[in-house]
Amino acid sequence: MKVSFYGHVRQYENLKSEIDANMNEVLMSGNYVQGPMLKAFEEQSKAYFGTEYAIGVGNGTDALWLSLMALGIGPGDEVITNANTFFATAEAIWIAGAKVVLVDCLADTKCIDPAKIEAAITPKTKAIMPVHLYGQCADMPAIWDIAEKHGLDVVEDNAQGIDGAGDTFKQGDRSATVTTSFIIQKNLGCFGDGGMVFTNRADVDAKIRKLRNHGSDARNVHSFGFNSRLDDLQAGVLSAKMKHITALTDQRIALAKRYDAALKEVKTFKLPVARPGYRHVYHLYAIEVNDATKRDAMVEFLQAAGIDAKTHYSIVIHKQAGFPWGKECEIAGSLENAEHNAQTCVSLPMFPELTHEEQDYVIAKVLEWDAA
Ligand SMILES: *Cc1c(COP(=O)(O)O)cnc(C)c1O
């Protein structure tokens, strides 16, 4: 049996009539950029997310650096983030011109360690950018307390955590912005690139709307900005899918529970740790092997059995050869948990359309590996 890592086409088939209707509406309207569908999707998004403003932008990376820029963060400033995240989080800080300060994650949830954040704060620190890694919210109440104590902005990188929440909080409660990515492999994905910034601040909303559109908020009037808009066609796709996001997330959670139950007795790896009461949306179902020297062999074993297991992310940011070191990037303290995670993580197939038959096959092969 072949088990893929994503179910993009299945999801399209399931929601085809609604997606096609929206795409057709856009195509026939003749308005493809900053048109009515984008506006409607922004209204729908802010109502869904519970913020005052939602701004559609070109992709999730732009959503991050546009947030920093709108907050006035740039050269000479420092931004603290996870060492274990998709590269784009750090890249966005670098694009904004600020210094990337990487801190370690917690050993269990792999989310950023609030104690390490506080230790990394200097007079130059302007913002904290926690990542809701693998779909689980970071410990936001602790992070917000630190930010408020030191007068820092919080920009939540929610590219992996749409529809997630904490036990006593929701995303964005005390943050300057929450950003997300709509690239297809994310939990809410379109058919190309897309991103969004959520905020409760009118000034941030106005700045990002200008910055995304050549610094313009009136015809022929410009200040220097960029071109980073969410296309109306993509907005139409996302609008149709957003109506189903709770159900799609619930399917992920149900599949995670099936993995948890079937794999609870394994000896060679640990299961993902979900904080009690949090809505972990399982962007990834990432296990942690006990013996790092056997990790690649496990992935190869599963691949050979037709199962598209992957690693996220097997090279931590500070070990990426291409990253500009020194002036622009800094390590704050030991990053041992992040480094350990890079060597021990394996992501099993996880998407809402994964069938029980396919999942049972994955479970059987994983148990076979565990027993060998
Ligand atoms: C995907 C991702 C991004 C970047 O999103 P793009 O839309 O690809 O630019 C940023 N941060 C994290 C944590 C991501 O997973």
Ligand as a Chemical Component Dictionary entry (heavy atoms), coordinates in Angstrom:
data_LIG
# 
_chem_comp.id                   LIG 
_chem_comp.type                 NON-POLYMER 
_chem_comp.pdbx_formal_charge   0 
_chem_comp.three_letter_code    LIG 
# 
loop_
_chem_comp_atom.comp_id 
_chem_comp_atom.atom_id 
_chem_comp_atom.alt_atom_id 
_chem_comp_atom.type_symbol 
_chem_comp_atom.charge 
_chem_comp_atom.model_Cartn_x 
_chem_comp_atom.model_Cartn_y 
_chem_comp_atom.model_Cartn_z 
_chem_comp_atom.pdbx_ordinal 
LIG C1 C1 C 0 5.204 27.576 6.344  1  
LIG C2 C2 C 0 5.746 28.385 7.425  2  
LIG C3 C3 C 0 6.098 29.723 7.233  3  
LIG C4 C4 C 0 6.151 30.390 5.893  4  
LIG O1 O1 O 0 4.990 30.398 5.158  5  
LIG P1 P1 P 0 5.070 30.624 3.582  6  
LIG O2 O2 O 0 3.632 30.845 3.218  7  
LIG O3 O3 O 0 5.651 29.412 2.965  8  
LIG O4 O4 O 0 5.886 31.839 3.340  9  
LIG C5 C5 C 0 6.529 30.453 8.331  10 
LIG N1 N1 N 0 6.623 29.897 9.539  11 
LIG C6 C6 C 0 6.311 28.610 9.761  12 
LIG C7 C7 C 0 6.419 28.049 11.145 13 
LIG C8 C8 C 0 5.872 27.797 8.712  14 
LIG O5 O5 O 0 5.582 26.516 8.950  15 
# 
loop_
_chem_comp_bond.comp_id 
_chem_comp_bond.atom_id_1 
_chem_comp_bond.atom_id_2 
_chem_comp_bond.value_order 
_chem_comp_bond.pdbx_ordinal 
LIG C1 C2 SING 1  
LIG C2 C3 SING 2  
LIG C2 C8 DOUB 3  
LIG C3 C4 SING 4  
LIG C3 C5 DOUB 5  
LIG C4 O1 SING 6  
LIG O1 P1 SING 7  
LIG P1 O2 DOUB 8  
LIG P1 O3 SING 9  
LIG P1 O4 SING 10 
LIG C5 N1 SING 11 
LIG N1 C6 DOUB 12 
LIG C6 C7 SING 13 
LIG C6 C8 SING 14 
LIG C8 O5 SING 15 
# 
